[in-house]
Amino acid sequence: MIGFIVPFRPIQNSKDWENDSALLAKTLKSICNQTSPDFKVYVVYHDLPTKQFSHPSLKYIAFPYPFCTIDMLTDKSAQQTQDVTMSVNAFDQGKKVLYGATIAIHEGCDYIMSVDSDDLISNKIVEFVNKNNDHKDGWFVSKGYIYMAKENLLVRKPSEMNTINGSTNIIAAKDVPKVDFKTNRVDAFSFFAAHGYLYHRLKEIGIHLQPLPFYAIIYVAHVSNWSRVTESYKVFSLRNFLIKTLRYQPKFAHIRKEFGL
C-alpha cells in the first residue's frame, strides 16, 4: 500500500490562498484517480483549504507544530542563505511530509510518496507498485510533463524530472527516517525536501531506487511555484524555443484521463 503525503503551505505563506486551495483540490482528485484502490492520502496542513476534496482514502491532518520562520531555525547559517524563503519553505514542507509519513507507516503503508500540493500524478502508479513490489527499495520519477497553465502548454521532460520536482520519489517504509519533530535544526527534515539528492543519498548506503518506466507526473507551473519554473521557461532563448517546439505534447484525451488534467 502506498501512502501519498501532501504537505500544504499555511495561509501566511501563500501568494494566492484561493488559487492554492483550488490547485490542492485538483491534486487530490488526481491522486485518488488511481486504477488500484490500495492507497491512502494524507494532507498535512496548518490552515484548512477553502476547497476540500473528499474521498474515502483521504485524511486531512492538522500539523501540531507552528510554522517555522527563519529566525526560529537553530542553524543560523540558514539565515544567511541567498534565498531565505526557499529555506523556510523547504523546512516546512519537509517536516510536514515526514510527519505524515510517520502516520502513514503506523497505519500500514509499505511505501511513501510525497506529492506537492499543486502537481498531478499518473493513475497507474499504485497498480505498477503493486505488480512490482518484489523490488523493495522503491522508485523515482524520471519522466514527466511540465504544464504551463497560463499558456495552456504541456511540455515533455523525458529525463531527470526528479531534479526539478518534489513529487518524484517512492520510498519503502523501512527506509524513511525516524526524526525528532521538536527540533528546528535546518537539515533535520530534508529527506524528501531535498528531492534531487535523495536518489544519490540512498545509493550511497546501498538502497537503489529504480526509475518508473512511464511518464508519471505533471508539474503545474504557476505564479506560486517555489522553483520559479514559470519564469525560467518564459525566458526567450533558442534553447527554450526548441524545448517547447520539440517536446510539445498535445493534451490528448488519454493524458487528461490519466492525470486528471
N, C-alpha and C positions, 0 to 999 in steps of 0.2 A: 504493500500500500504506500502511495506517495502522499506526503503532507506538503501542500503548497503554502508557503508563508508569504503573506503580502504585507509589508510594512507601509503604513500610511502616515504621511507627514502631518504635523499639527497645523492648526489654522494660523498660528502666529508665524509660521514659516512658509506660508502659501502666498503666491502672487495672485492667484485667482481661485478662491475656495470652491466656487460653483463648478468651475471647469475641472478642478482636481477631483471633486466628488463624482462628476459625470464620467471622467476617464476611469476612475476606480470601478464604477458600476459596469463599464464595458469590459474591463479586465476580468472581473469576477464572472461575468457571463461567458467570456471566452474560456476561462479555466474550467468552468462547470459544464462545458460543452463536450467533455471527453467521451470517447466511444466506449470506454470501460468505466464502471462506477466505483472502482477500487481506489478511491482517493478521499482526502479531506482538505479543506481550505480554511486557513486561519488569517483573518485580518487583524493586525495588531495596531491599535490606534491610541492617540491622546484625545482626539475630538472625533465624534461620530460624523461621518459624511452626511451631507444633506440628502443624498440619494442613496438608498440602501437596497442593494440587490439581495434577494433571498434564495436559498437553496438548502435542501436537507443536509448536504455535506459541508455547509459553510458556517463558520463561527466568527463572531466579532469579539475580540478580546481587548479589554481596556488595559493599556500599558500602565503598570503601577509605579513607574519611576518618572520623575519630572523631565521635561525636555532639557537637555544638557547644552547650555550655551558655552561659548568658547572660554569664558573666564572660570567655568566650573571644571574644565578638563584638567586633570592633575599633571599632565605632561605640558609644561609651559612652552615647549618648543612649538606646539601646535598653534599657539597664539602668534607666532612669528612667521607662519607659513604664508605663501603668496596668495592662497585662496582660503581665507578663514571660513567662508560659507560652505565650501566643499568639505572641509574637515568636520564641521559641525553636522552637516547633513549625513556624511558617511558614518559618523559615530552613532547618530540617532537611528539610522537605518540598520546598521549592523547589530546594534543592541536589540532592536525590536525583532529582527529575524531570528537571532539566537534564542530570544525569549519564546517566540512562537514555536521554534524548533523543539525546545525543551518540552513544551506541552504536547506537541505532535508525537514525539517519540514516546512520551508517557502513555499516550492513547493508542499506541501500537503501530505507528507509521514506520516503515522499513527504510524509506528514502525521503530526503528533504530537498525541496526545490524552492529557492527564493524567487519570487516574481515581483518585479517592480509594479507599482500601482497604476502605471499608465501603459503597460505592454500587453500584447495579445500573444497567446501561445497556441500551438497546434493541438487539435483534439486527438492526435494519435499518440501523445507522449505516454500516458498511463498504460495503454494497450501494449506499446512497444516494451516498456519496462517490465510488465508482467510476463511477456513472452521471452524476455532475455535476462531474467533475474539470476541466471547462473553466473553472470558477471557481477561480482559482489561489490566492486569498488564504486561504480557509478558512471555517469556520463557528463559530457559538456556539449553545449550547442556551438557548433562551428558555423553552420549555415543559417541565415535568417534574412529578413527583409527590414528595410527602413521605410516607414511610411511618412512622407511629407504631407501632413494633413492639410495645410493651407493650399498647397499646390495640387493636392489630390494625386500625388505621385508615389508609386511604390517602386523601390529600388532594391534589387537583389544584392545581398552580400554573401558571396559563396564561400567565404572562409573567415576565420578569426572574429566571429561575432562575439565571442566571449571576452574579447579585449575592450569592447566599447559598451557592453550592456550587462546589467546585473542579473538578468533573468536567464542565466546560461549554465548553471551548474546543478546537477542532480547528485546528491551526496548520500552515501549509505549512512544510516543512523549511527552505526558503530564508530564512524569517523568524525561525527560532529562534536566539537569540543564542549566540555562542561566548563562553565565560566562563573565568576562571581559577579552577579548583577549589581552589587552595591558599589563596585569600583567605577571610577570615572577616568581610568587610565586610557589614553587615546588609542592604544593598539589592542585593547582587550577584546574588542568586538569586530575585528577586521576580517574574520574568517570568510564570510560571504561578501562583505562590503568591498574587499579588495579582490573583486571577481577576476580581474585579468591575471592575477598571480596565483590563483587557487590551484589550477592545474599543475603548475610547476612546484608549488609548495608541497602538494600531496605526493607528486612524483619523487621528490627528494627523500620521502620517508617510505617509499615502496608502495604507494597507493596510485594506481594507474586508471585515470578516467578515460573513457572511450568517447569519440565523437558520435553524436547522434547522426545517423545516415540520411537524414532528411531535413528540409528547411523547417525549423521548429518554433521560431518566434518572429513577431513583428514588433520592431522598436518604433513606437509612435513619436515622431518628432514634433515638438510644440514649444511654446514660449517658456514653459516652466521646466524643461529638461535641465538637469544639473550639469550634464556633459556639454551643453551648448551645441548639440549636434545640428540643430536647425541653422545656426549661424555658419557652421563650418561647411554645410552643404550649399548654402546660399552664395558663398564666395565664388565670384565669377572667375573661372580658370579653365584652361583646356582640360585638365585632369577631371575636374568635376563635371564638365560638359560631357566628356567621354563616358564617365561612370553612369550618368543619368541616361545617356543615349544607349549604351551597350547593355546596361543591366536593367533597363526599364522593364518592369513586369506589369502587364495589364492586370487589372483586378478581376480575373476570371471567377466565375461562379464558385468553382471548387475551392478557391483560396478564401473567398468570403465565407463559405460554409465551414471550412476547416478552422479558421481563426476567429470567426465572429466579427469580421471587419465590416 
